[in-house]
Amino acid sequence: MARPRIALAQIDTCVGDVDGNVEAVLAWSRRAAEAGAHVVVFPEMTLTGYPIEDLALRASFRRGAQAGLERLASRLVEEGLGELTVVVGTIGERRLGPRNDAQADAAARAAVRATNRAVVLRDGEVLARYDKHHLPEYGVFDESRIFTPGHEVCVLDVLDRRVAVVICEDIWQDGGPVTALADEDLSLLLVLNASPYEEGKGHVRTALAARRAHEVGAPVAYVNLVAGQDDLVFDGGSFVVGRDGQVLAYAPQFVEHLLLWDLAEDDEPEVPGPRAARLTADEEVYRALVLGLADYVRKNGFRSVVLGMSGGIDSALCAAIAADAIGGEHVVGVSMPSVYSSGHSKDDAADLAQRIGADYRVQPIAPMVDAFQGQLHLEGLAEENLQARVRGVTLMALSNAEGHLVLATGNKTELAVGYSTIYGDAVGGFAPLKDVDKSRVWALARWRNHAALDGVFRPDEVPPIPESSITKPPSAELRPGQVDQDSLPPYDLLDTVLDAYVENAEGRAELLARGFAPEVVDKVLQLTDRAEWKRRQYPLGPKVTALAFGRDRRLPVTTRWREL
């Protein structure tokens, strides 16, 4: 008897593009069939994209998804793919009926709630449906707000093998469908996922799947979405683990891919499949930033980006990411020197633009600043911020006139302590470094330059970031001789304190107990707490850490609480 060949199709879907997602499923199903697959499995909520947020509450959206599913079932047969078992994610509906006849009046009719659903298609028919049991309500997730949970398990017959289907969070929580499936004599557990990327999460996923494989006594095939969606990045990295928890097959991260694996007989040794090379930590984060920006640009209809090129490390790294995401010819870099801008900064900005092939422009801001000063006569911090705001106006004007997406170039450290000018360098539609602290910015810049020498992205590439942008002291250059460390602790110390306070929620007492100086702790905590209002107005940016500003960390703007 032939071994069932399983295809895990980690594809890039777009929220709301039901027609486009249906076409993608058809194309990848065709590839799976041509590769000899009997089953092809797609990520969680394939047809709708993920996360759909309050679109789930719209009956019109649910109808559109259902129509897309019916079209898909028909097209699979029309294109000769009817015998292929296709497992896709979509949105479903569950009617919450009245408990007894007395309740069945007009005022208490059954409510219809959305479900996070997997559907199994074969021969143009819906072979099975499965609604996700465990609805996550933490971090970036709020699924219980928009979905109602399922309660049944789903077990299929594929070439006389028993194959079960669950969805993402169902394997993260003990109990529920996995426990119920332990006695089902399974040959394989399929898991549809839209699991957002964060650094180090891949190892957590495989360890978790190994536990579930042991629990159900069968291999686990885990297919994950690969996409950028607003502030989330989904990294793919689909895999199969055997009954003993060993990784049998592994797909690459951050690219669409079809992972093929053959399911052996239950009494035979398990068959290893292809294993993609694992990425280093810096390459993983860098590629997540590239994918997040690339998909945000493409899915929102932009063709180009514009950013300020100051000659500093943040704008240099942003520009390199943008060039890798959409091509340097689609990057507009604007140098906006003031009377305080150094010659080396202007030189480094021009050098950067030449290295990545950007459209480089120079727009001095002194005449515009002088026009404001002729009316306002600002001094001190107000004068410094005026320069940043004139630059912000310049970038937004170019965006309006030419249709570019403006990139904000600030990093997580600056965002944490409010070291940015609202409506100035904080303007933009997307912030690639929003979840990358300053220390990591330097590390990523060095990695990207080394990657160029190794030909990781393109052969014979020049390192994109000027060395002087990496090595010189960072400065906003808004007053004579200014450097960041005039007003902030050294970045290595600052990032360590912020990691403890922001990502690990340690309070003042815990920070002091770890040996940090009281004056450093008090300054960092005060700056961070006072900057919440700025963070609320900052552009979206890709989440790459366990706790990013935005969905992950929700604190009040108006509060008198201070750490003691």
C-alpha positions as CSV (number, residue, x, y, z in Angstrom):
1,M,0.0,0.0,0.0
2,A,1.3,3.5,-0.9
3,R,2.4,5.6,1.9
4,P,0.3,8.8,2.3
5,R,2.3,11.8,1.2
6,I,1.6,14.9,3.3
7,A,2.2,18.4,1.9
8,L,2.4,21.3,4.3
9,A,1.8,24.5,2.3
10,Q,3.0,27.5,4.2
11,I,1.7,30.3,2.1
12,D,1.3,34.1,2.4
13,T,-2.3,35.1,2.6
14,C,-3.9,38.6,2.8
15,V,-6.6,39.4,5.3
16,G,-9.9,40.0,3.4
17,D,-8.6,38.9,0.0
18,V,-10.8,35.8,-0.2
19,D,-10.6,35.6,-4.0
20,G,-6.8,36.0,-4.0
21,N,-6.4,33.4,-1.1
22,V,-8.6,30.9,-3.0
23,E,-6.4,31.3,-6.1
24,A,-3.3,30.7,-3.9
25,V,-4.8,27.5,-2.4
26,L,-5.6,26.3,-5.9
27,A,-2.0,27.0,-7.1
28,W,-0.4,25.3,-4.2
29,S,-2.8,22.4,-4.3
30,R,-1.8,21.9,-7.9
31,R,1.9,21.9,-6.9
32,A,1.2,19.4,-4.1
33,A,-0.7,17.0,-6.5
34,E,2.2,17.3,-9.0
35,A,4.6,16.3,-6.2
36,G,2.5,13.2,-5.5
37,A,0.8,14.4,-2.3
38,H,-2.4,12.7,-1.1
39,V,-3.1,15.4,1.5
40,V,-2.2,19.2,1.4
41,V,-2.6,21.2,4.6
42,F,-2.8,25.0,4.7
43,P,-2.4,27.4,7.6
44,E,-5.1,28.6,10.0
45,M,-7.8,30.8,8.4
46,T,-6.3,30.4,5.0
47,L,-9.2,31.8,3.0
48,T,-9.8,34.9,5.2
49,G,-6.3,35.7,6.2
50,Y,-5.3,36.1,9.9
51,P,-6.0,37.9,12.2
52,I,-9.3,39.1,10.9
53,E,-10.2,40.9,14.2
54,D,-13.8,42.4,14.0
55,L,-14.3,41.4,10.5
56,A,-15.4,38.1,12.1
57,L,-18.5,40.0,13.5
58,R,-19.7,41.0,10.0
59,A,-22.3,38.6,8.5
60,S,-21.3,39.9,5.1
61,F,-17.7,38.8,5.6
62,R,-18.7,35.4,6.8
63,R,-20.9,35.0,3.7
64,G,-18.0,36.0,1.5
65,A,-15.8,33.5,3.1
66,Q,-18.4,30.7,2.6
67,A,-18.8,31.6,-1.0
68,G,-15.1,31.5,-1.4
69,L,-15.0,28.0,0.2
70,E,-17.7,26.8,-2.2
71,R,-15.8,28.2,-5.2
72,L,-12.7,26.4,-4.0
73,A,-14.4,23.1,-3.7
74,S,-15.8,23.4,-7.2
75,R,-12.6,24.6,-8.8
76,L,-10.6,21.8,-7.3
77,V,-12.7,19.3,-9.1
78,E,-12.7,21.3,-12.3
79,E,-8.9,21.4,-12.3
80,G,-8.6,17.7,-11.8
81,L,-7.7,17.9,-8.1
82,G,-10.8,16.4,-6.7
83,E,-9.1,13.3,-5.3
84,L,-6.6,15.4,-3.3
85,T,-7.6,15.9,0.3
86,V,-7.3,19.6,1.0
87,V,-7.4,21.0,4.5
88,V,-7.9,24.7,4.7
89,G,-8.7,27.3,7.4
90,T,-11.6,29.7,7.2
91,I,-14.3,31.3,9.3
92,G,-17.3,29.3,10.2
93,E,-20.6,29.9,12.0
94,R,-22.2,28.2,15.0
95,R,-25.8,28.8,16.0
96,L,-26.2,29.1,19.7
97,G,-29.8,27.8,20.0
98,P,-32.3,28.3,22.8
99,R,-32.2,25.8,25.7
100,N,-35.8,24.8,25.6
101,D,-39.0,25.5,23.7
102,A,-40.1,28.2,26.1
103,Q,-37.1,30.3,25.0
104,A,-37.9,30.0,21.3
105,D,-39.7,33.3,20.9
106,A,-38.7,36.2,18.8
107,A,-36.8,37.9,21.6
108,A,-34.6,34.9,22.4
109,R,-33.9,33.4,19.0
110,A,-30.6,31.6,18.4
111,A,-27.6,33.8,18.0
112,V,-25.0,33.1,15.3
113,R,-21.4,33.3,16.3
114,A,-18.3,33.0,14.2
115,T,-15.8,30.1,14.7
116,N,-12.2,29.6,13.7
117,R,-12.7,26.6,11.4
118,A,-10.7,24.0,9.5
119,V,-12.5,22.4,6.6
120,V,-11.5,19.2,4.8
121,L,-12.4,19.1,1.1
122,R,-12.4,16.1,-1.2
123,D,-14.2,15.4,-4.5
124,G,-15.9,18.8,-4.4
125,E,-17.5,18.1,-1.0
126,V,-16.9,19.1,2.5
127,L,-15.6,15.9,4.1
128,A,-15.3,17.3,7.6
129,R,-15.4,20.5,9.7
130,Y,-13.5,21.3,12.8
131,D,-13.9,24.4,15.0
132,K,-11.0,25.5,17.2
133,H,-11.6,24.7,20.9
134,H,-9.1,26.9,22.7
135,L,-9.4,30.6,21.9
136,P,-6.3,32.5,23.0
137,E,-6.9,35.7,25.1
138,Y,-3.4,36.9,25.9
139,G,-0.6,38.9,24.3
140,V,-1.6,39.8,20.8
141,F,-4.7,37.6,20.8
142,D,-8.3,38.3,21.7
143,E,-10.0,35.4,19.8
144,S,-12.6,34.7,22.5
145,R,-14.0,38.2,21.9
146,I,-14.9,37.3,18.2
147,F,-15.2,33.5,18.1
148,T,-17.1,30.9,19.9
149,P,-15.3,27.6,20.7
150,G,-15.9,24.2,19.1
151,H,-16.4,21.0,21.1
152,E,-16.1,18.1,18.7
153,V,-13.0,16.3,17.5
154,C,-12.2,15.6,13.8
155,V,-10.7,12.3,12.6
156,L,-10.3,11.5,8.9
157,D,-9.6,8.4,6.9
158,V,-6.7,8.9,4.5
159,L,-5.6,5.8,2.6
160,D,-6.9,3.7,5.6
161,R,-4.9,5.8,8.1
162,R,-6.5,7.7,10.9
163,V,-5.6,11.4,10.7
164,A,-6.9,14.1,13.2
165,V,-7.1,17.9,12.7
166,V,-6.7,20.6,15.4
167,I,-5.9,24.3,15.2
168,C,-3.0,26.2,16.7
169,E,-3.9,27.0,20.4
170,D,-5.5,23.6,20.7
171,I,-2.0,22.1,21.2
172,W,-0.8,25.0,23.5
173,Q,-3.3,24.2,26.2
174,D,-3.5,21.0,28.1
175,G,-6.8,19.1,27.9
176,G,-9.4,19.6,25.2
177,P,-9.1,18.0,21.8
178,V,-5.6,16.6,22.1
179,T,-6.5,14.7,25.3
180,A,-9.7,13.4,23.6
181,L,-7.7,12.2,20.7
182,A,-5.3,10.1,22.8
183,D,-7.5,7.1,22.6
184,E,-8.3,7.4,18.8
185,D,-5.4,5.2,17.6
186,L,-4.1,8.0,15.4
187,S,-1.6,7.7,12.6
188,L,-1.0,11.5,12.3
189,L,-2.1,14.7,14.0
190,L,-2.4,17.8,11.6
191,V,-2.1,21.2,13.2
192,L,-3.1,24.4,11.3
193,N,-1.4,27.5,12.6
194,A,-1.1,31.2,12.3
195,S,1.6,31.5,15.0
196,P,3.2,35.0,15.1
197,Y,6.9,35.2,15.1
198,E,9.0,36.2,18.1
199,E,12.7,35.5,18.6
200,G,13.3,31.9,19.9
201,K,9.7,30.7,19.4
202,G,10.6,28.0,16.9
203,H,12.2,25.9,19.5
204,V,9.2,26.3,21.8
205,R,6.9,25.1,19.0
206,T,8.8,22.0,18.2
207,A,9.2,21.1,21.9
208,L,5.4,21.6,22.4
209,A,4.6,19.4,19.3
210,A,6.9,16.7,20.6
211,R,4.9,16.6,23.8
212,R,1.6,16.3,21.9
213,A,3.1,13.6,19.6
214,H,3.9,11.6,22.7
215,E,0.4,12.2,24.1
216,V,-1.4,11.0,21.0
217,G,1.1,8.4,20.1
218,A,1.5,9.7,16.5
219,P,3.6,12.1,14.5
220,V,2.5,15.8,14.5
221,A,2.6,17.8,11.2
222,Y,2.6,21.5,12.0
223,V,1.9,24.0,9.2
224,N,2.4,27.7,9.9
225,L,1.4,30.9,8.0
226,V,4.2,32.9,6.5
227,A,3.1,36.6,6.1
228,G,3.3,40.1,7.4
229,Q,0.0,41.5,8.7
230,D,0.0,45.0,10.2
231,D,2.3,44.6,13.3
232,L,2.6,40.8,13.2
233,V,5.0,38.6,11.2
234,F,4.3,34.9,10.7
235,D,7.5,33.1,9.9
236,G,6.4,29.7,8.5
237,G,9.0,27.2,9.7
238,S,6.5,24.4,9.3
239,F,7.7,21.0,10.5
240,V,6.9,17.4,11.3
241,V,7.9,15.7,14.6
242,G,7.9,11.9,15.1
243,R,6.3,9.9,17.8
244,D,9.5,10.1,19.8
245,G,9.6,13.9,19.5
246,Q,12.4,14.1,17.0
247,V,12.1,16.6,14.2
248,L,11.7,14.7,10.9
249,A,11.2,17.5,8.5
250,Y,11.6,21.3,8.6
251,A,10.6,24.1,6.2
252,P,12.5,27.4,5.8
253,Q,11.4,30.5,7.6
254,F,10.0,33.7,6.0
255,V,9.3,32.3,2.6
256,E,6.4,30.4,1.0
257,H,7.2,26.7,0.8
258,L,5.7,23.3,0.2
259,L,7.1,20.7,2.7
260,L,6.6,17.1,1.6
261,W,6.7,14.2,4.0
262,D,5.7,10.5,3.7
263,L,3.7,8.9,6.5
264,A,5.1,5.4,7.2
265,E,3.0,2.5,8.4
266,D,2.3,2.6,12.1
267,D,4.7,-0.4,12.6
268,E,7.4,0.9,10.4
269,P,10.3,3.4,11.2
270,E,9.3,7.0,10.6
271,V,10.6,8.5,7.4
272,P,12.8,11.6,7.6
273,G,12.0,14.5,5.2
274,P,13.8,17.6,4.0
275,R,15.3,19.9,6.7
276,A,16.0,23.5,5.9
277,A,19.0,25.1,7.5
278,R,18.3,26.9,10.7
279,L,18.9,30.7,10.8
280,T,21.1,32.5,13.3
281,A,19.3,34.7,15.8
282,D,20.3,37.9,14.0
283,E,19.3,36.6,10.6
284,E,16.0,35.4,11.9
285,V,15.1,38.9,13.3
286,Y,16.4,40.7,10.2
287,R,14.4,38.5,7.8
288,A,11.3,39.0,10.0
289,L,11.7,42.8,9.7
290,V,12.1,42.5,5.9
291,L,9.0,40.3,5.5
292,G,7.0,42.6,7.8
293,L,7.8,45.7,5.7
294,A,7.6,44.0,2.3
295,D,4.1,42.6,3.0
296,Y,2.9,45.9,4.5
297,V,4.0,47.8,1.4
298,R,2.6,45.3,-1.0
299,K,-0.7,44.5,0.7
300,N,-1.5,48.2,1.2
301,G,-0.9,49.1,-2.4
302,F,2.3,51.1,-2.1
303,R,5.2,50.8,-4.5
304,S,7.8,52.8,-2.8
305,V,8.9,54.2,0.6
306,V,10.5,57.4,1.7
307,L,12.6,58.0,4.8
308,G,15.0,60.6,6.2
309,M,18.6,59.6,5.8
310,S,20.5,61.3,8.5
311,G,23.8,59.3,8.2
312,G,23.0,57.6,11.6
313,I,22.7,53.9,12.3
314,D,18.9,53.8,12.7
315,S,18.0,55.3,9.3
316,A,20.9,53.3,7.7
317,L,19.5,50.0,9.0
318,C,15.9,51.0,8.0
319,A,17.1,51.8,4.5
320,A,18.9,48.5,4.1
321,I,15.8,46.6,5.3
322,A,13.7,48.6,2.8
323,A,16.0,47.9,0.0
324,D,15.9,44.1,0.8
325,A,12.1,44.3,1.1
326,I,11.2,46.1,-2.1
327,G,14.4,46.9,-3.9
328,G,16.7,49.9,-3.6
329,E,15.2,51.5,-6.7
330,H,11.9,51.9,-4.8
331,V,13.5,53.6,-1.8
332,V,13.6,57.4,-1.6
333,G,16.1,58.7,0.9
334,V,16.0,62.4,1.9
335,S,18.9,64.1,3.6
336,M,17.5,67.1,5.4
337,P,20.5,69.0,6.9
338,S,20.2,71.8,9.3
339,V,22.8,74.2,10.5
340,Y,23.8,71.6,13.1
341,S,24.3,68.7,10.7
342,S,27.9,67.5,10.5
343,G,29.7,67.0,7.3
344,H,30.3,63.3,8.0
345,S,26.5,62.7,8.5
346,K,25.8,64.2,5.1
347,D,28.6,62.1,3.6
348,D,27.3,58.9,5.2
349,A,23.8,59.5,4.0
350,A,24.9,59.9,0.4
351,D,27.2,56.9,0.7
352,L,24.3,54.8,2.1
353,A,22.0,55.8,-0.8
354,Q,24.6,54.9,-3.4
355,R,25.3,51.5,-1.8
356,I,21.6,50.4,-1.9
357,G,20.7,52.1,-5.1
358,A,18.2,54.5,-3.6
359,D,16.7,57.7,-5.1
360,Y,18.7,60.2,-3.0
361,R,17.6,63.8,-2.5
362,V,18.9,66.7,-0.4
363,Q,16.4,69.2,1.1
364,P,18.0,71.7,3.5
365,I,15.6,72.7,6.3
366,A,17.3,75.9,7.4
367,P,15.0,78.2,5.3
368,M,11.9,76.5,6.6
369,V,13.1,76.6,10.2
370,D,14.0,80.3,9.8
371,A,10.5,81.0,8.6
372,F,9.0,79.5,11.7
373,Q,11.6,81.2,14.0
374,G,10.8,84.5,12.4
375,Q,7.3,84.2,13.8
376,L,7.8,82.0,17.0
377,H,11.3,82.8,18.3
378,L,11.7,79.4,19.9
379,E,14.6,78.4,22.2
380,G,15.9,75.3,23.8
381,L,14.0,72.0,23.4
382,A,11.2,73.8,21.4
383,E,13.7,74.9,18.9
384,E,15.2,71.4,18.7
385,N,11.8,69.8,18.2
386,L,10.9,72.4,15.5
387,Q,13.7,71.0,13.3
388,A,12.4,67.5,13.7
389,R,8.9,68.6,12.9
390,V,10.0,70.4,9.8
391,R,11.7,67.2,8.6
392,G,8.4,65.3,9.4
393,V,6.4,67.8,7.3
394,T,8.9,67.4,4.4
395,L,8.6,63.6,4.4
396,M,4.8,63.7,4.6
397,A,4.7,66.3,1.8
398,L,6.7,64.0,-0.5
399,S,4.4,61.1,0.5
400,N,1.3,63.1,-0.4
401,A,2.8,64.4,-3.7
402,E,4.4,61.1,-4.9
403,G,2.6,58.3,-3.1
404,H,5.4,56.9,-1.0
405,L,4.9,55.2,2.3
406,V,6.8,57.2,5.0
407,L,9.0,55.1,7.3
408,A,9.7,56.1,10.9
409,T,13.2,55.1,11.7
410,G,13.1,55.1,15.6
411,N,14.0,52.1,17.6
412,K,12.4,50.4,20.6
413,T,14.8,52.0,23.1
414,E,14.0,55.5,21.9
415,L,10.3,54.6,21.9
416,A,10.5,53.3,25.4
417,V,12.0,56.4,26.9
418,G,10.2,58.9,24.6
419,Y,13.5,60.0,22.9
420,S,11.7,61.1,19.7
421,T,9.7,64.1,18.6
422,I,6.0,63.6,18.2
423,Y,4.9,64.8,14.7
424,G,8.6,65.0,13.9
425,D,10.8,61.9,13.5
426,A,7.8,59.9,14.8
427,V,5.8,60.6,11.7
428,G,5.2,57.8,9.2
429,G,3.0,54.8,8.2
430,F,5.3,52.0,9.3
431,A,8.2,51.7,11.7
432,P,10.5,48.8,10.9
433,L,12.6,49.1,14.1
434,K,9.8,49.7,16.5
435,D,10.5,46.4,18.4
436,V,14.3,46.4,18.0
437,D,16.3,48.0,20.8
438,K,19.4,50.1,20.1
439,S,21.9,47.4,21.0
440,R,20.2,45.0,18.6
441,V,20.2,47.7,15.9
442,W,24.0,47.7,15.9
443,A,24.1,43.9,15.9
444,L,21.7,43.7,12.9
445,A,23.7,46.3,11.0
446,R,26.9,44.4,11.5
447,W,25.2,41.1,10.6
448,R,23.8,42.6,7.4
449,N,27.2,43.9,6.3
450,H,28.7,40.5,7.0
451,A,25.9,38.8,5.1
452,A,26.7,41.0,2.1
453,L,30.3,39.7,2.1
454,D,29.1,36.2,2.3
455,G,26.6,36.7,-0.6
456,V,23.6,35.8,1.5
457,F,21.2,38.1,-0.3
458,R,23.0,38.8,-3.6
459,P,26.3,37.8,-5.2
460,D,29.1,40.4,-5.2
461,E,27.1,42.8,-3.0
462,V,28.7,45.8,-1.3
463,P,27.9,46.0,2.4
464,P,25.0,48.3,2.5
465,I,25.7,50.2,5.7
466,P,28.6,52.6,5.9
467,E,31.0,51.5,8.6
468,S,31.1,55.1,10.1
469,S,27.3,54.9,10.6
470,I,27.9,51.9,12.8
471,T,30.9,53.2,14.8
472,K,30.2,56.9,15.4
473,P,28.4,58.0,18.6
474,P,24.7,58.4,17.9
475,S,23.3,62.0,17.8
476,A,20.1,63.7,16.9
477,E,22.2,66.7,15.8
478,L,19.6,69.2,16.9
479,R,22.1,71.4,18.8
480,P,25.9,71.9,18.7
481,G,27.9,68.9,19.8
482,Q,24.9,66.9,20.9
483,V,25.2,63.1,21.4
484,D,22.5,60.8,22.8
485,Q,24.4,60.0,26.0
486,D,24.1,63.6,27.0
487,S,20.5,62.8,28.1
488,L,20.4,59.0,28.3
489,P,22.4,56.3,30.1
490,P,24.8,54.3,27.9
491,Y,22.7,52.1,25.6
492,D,24.0,48.8,26.8
493,L,22.9,49.7,30.3
494,L,19.7,51.4,29.2
495,D,18.6,48.3,27.2
496,T,19.3,46.0,30.0
497,V,17.2,48.0,32.4
498,L,14.4,48.4,29.9
499,D,14.4,44.7,29.1
500,A,13.8,44.0,32.8
501,Y,11.2,46.7,33.3
502,V,9.2,46.5,30.0
503,E,9.5,42.9,28.9
504,N,9.8,41.2,32.3
505,A,7.6,43.7,34.3
506,E,10.2,44.0,37.1
507,G,9.5,46.9,39.4
508,R,11.9,49.4,41.1
509,A,12.6,47.1,44.0
510,E,13.5,44.2,41.8
511,L,15.7,46.4,39.6
512,L,17.6,47.8,42.7
513,A,18.0,44.3,44.0
514,R,19.7,43.3,40.8
515,G,22.3,46.0,41.5
516,F,21.3,48.8,39.1
517,A,22.1,52.3,40.5
518,P,19.0,54.1,42.0
519,E,19.6,57.2,39.9
520,V,19.6,55.1,36.7
521,V,16.5,53.1,37.7
522,D,14.5,56.2,38.6
523,K,15.4,58.0,35.4
524,V,14.6,55.1,33.1
525,L,11.3,54.3,34.9
526,Q,10.2,58.0,34.8
527,L,11.1,58.4,31.2
528,T,9.3,55.2,30.2
529,D,6.1,55.9,32.2
530,R,5.8,59.4,30.9
531,A,6.2,58.4,27.3
532,E,3.1,56.2,27.0
533,W,1.1,59.0,25.2
534,K,3.8,59.1,22.5
535,R,3.8,55.3,22.0
536,R,0.0,55.4,21.5
537,Q,0.5,57.7,18.5
538,Y,3.5,55.9,17.0
539,P,3.2,54.0,13.7
540,L,2.8,50.2,13.4
541,G,6.0,48.2,13.3
542,P,6.7,44.4,13.2
543,K,6.7,42.5,16.5
544,V,9.9,40.4,16.9
545,T,10.2,40.1,20.7
546,A,8.1,38.4,23.3
547,L,6.6,41.7,24.4
548,A,6.3,44.6,21.9
549,F,4.7,48.0,22.5
550,G,1.2,48.0,21.2
551,R,-1.0,44.9,21.5
552,D,1.3,43.2,23.9
553,R,1.6,46.0,26.5
554,R,-1.5,48.0,27.3
555,L,-1.1,50.6,30.0
556,P,-3.1,53.7,30.7
557,V,-1.9,57.1,29.5
558,T,-3.5,58.9,32.4
559,T,-2.3,57.4,35.6
560,R,-0.7,58.6,38.8
561,W,0.9,55.2,39.6
562,R,4.7,55.4,40.0
563,E,7.0,52.5,40.8
564,L,8.2,52.6,44.4
